[in-house]
Amino acid sequence: MSNVLKAAFIFIAPNGNPDEHRSWVRTEAVELLTVAVSDYAQAEKVARSLVENENIAAIELCGGFGATGTAVVAEAVEVPVGVVRFDIHPGLGNVSGDKLFK
């Protein structure tokens, strides 16, 4: 493997601030940027920025993103978007982000 994959993991949390709540993990093969957002609209904006400004080539979303939130992000960028699945997320009061962030 000659090229390093630059990927992002976006998680949704109350009061998530993507300017403050972010960190990199770098290995020889993958550089992963973890970023917190507070809602779907912010996730869409952050995803676009990461692809355009950080050369992110793949995005994974936390389980707090329901089907609607995943679609919002996937439609915003032209890189692969995956998702960890929790239909009821323990960090969001055991409900889907779709109920909280529509």
C-alpha positions as CSV (number, residue, x, y, z in Angstrom):
1,M,0.0,0.0,0.0
2,S,1.7,3.1,-1.1
3,N,-0.8,5.8,-0.4
4,V,-2.1,6.8,3.0
5,L,-5.9,6.8,3.4
6,K,-7.2,10.0,4.9
7,A,-10.5,9.3,6.5
8,A,-12.9,11.0,9.0
9,F,-15.1,9.7,11.7
10,I,-17.9,12.2,12.5
11,F,-19.9,11.7,15.7
12,I,-22.9,13.6,16.9
13,A,-23.2,14.8,20.4
14,P,-25.0,17.6,22.3
15,N,-22.9,20.7,22.1
16,G,-20.4,19.0,19.7
17,N,-18.1,21.7,18.4
18,P,-16.1,20.7,15.3
19,D,-13.6,23.4,15.8
20,E,-12.8,22.3,19.3
21,H,-13.7,18.6,19.4
22,R,-11.4,17.0,16.8
23,S,-8.3,14.9,16.9
24,W,-6.1,12.9,14.5
25,V,-4.8,9.3,14.8
26,R,-2.1,8.6,12.3
27,T,-0.7,5.3,11.3
28,E,1.5,4.3,8.3
29,A,-1.6,3.3,6.3
30,V,-4.5,5.4,7.7
31,E,-4.8,9.0,9.0
32,L,-8.2,9.3,10.8
33,L,-9.7,12.6,11.9
34,T,-12.4,12.3,14.5
35,V,-14.8,15.3,14.6
36,A,-17.8,16.1,16.8
37,V,-20.9,17.9,15.5
38,S,-24.1,18.9,17.2
39,D,-26.7,18.2,14.5
40,Y,-27.2,17.0,10.9
41,A,-26.8,20.5,9.3
42,Q,-23.5,20.9,11.0
43,A,-22.4,17.4,9.9
44,E,-23.2,18.2,6.3
45,K,-21.2,21.4,6.4
46,V,-18.2,19.7,8.2
47,A,-18.2,16.8,5.8
48,R,-18.0,19.1,2.8
49,S,-15.2,21.1,4.4
50,L,-13.2,17.9,5.3
51,V,-13.4,16.6,1.7
52,E,-12.5,20.0,0.2
53,N,-9.9,21.3,2.7
54,E,-8.5,18.2,4.4
55,N,-8.4,15.8,1.4
56,I,-10.6,13.3,3.3
57,A,-11.3,10.3,1.0
58,A,-13.8,8.4,3.2
59,I,-16.2,9.3,6.0
60,E,-17.7,7.1,8.6
61,L,-20.6,8.3,10.7
62,C,-21.4,7.3,14.3
63,G,-24.5,5.3,15.2
64,G,-26.2,8.5,16.3
65,F,-26.9,9.3,12.6
66,G,-30.1,7.6,11.6
67,A,-31.0,6.9,8.0
68,T,-32.0,10.5,7.4
69,G,-28.7,11.9,8.8
70,T,-26.6,9.4,6.9
71,A,-28.4,10.4,3.6
72,V,-27.8,14.1,4.3
73,V,-24.1,13.6,4.7
74,A,-23.8,11.1,1.8
75,E,-25.5,13.5,-0.6
76,A,-23.2,16.3,0.4
77,V,-20.0,14.7,-0.6
78,E,-18.5,12.6,-3.4
79,V,-16.5,10.2,-1.3
80,P,-17.7,6.9,0.3
81,V,-19.8,7.4,3.4
82,G,-20.2,4.5,5.9
83,V,-22.1,4.3,9.1
84,V,-21.9,2.5,12.4
85,R,-25.5,1.3,13.2
86,F,-27.4,1.9,16.4
87,D,-31.0,2.4,15.7
88,I,-31.4,3.5,19.3
89,H,-28.2,5.2,20.4
90,P,-27.1,4.9,24.1
91,G,-25.4,8.3,23.9
92,L,-28.6,10.0,22.7
93,G,-31.0,8.8,25.3
94,N,-31.7,5.6,23.4
95,V,-33.3,7.2,20.4
96,S,-32.2,7.6,16.8
97,G,-30.6,10.8,15.7
98,D,-33.5,11.0,13.2
99,K,-35.9,11.8,16.1
100,L,-33.6,14.5,17.5
101,F,-32.0,16.3,14.5
102,K,-34.5,16.3,11.7
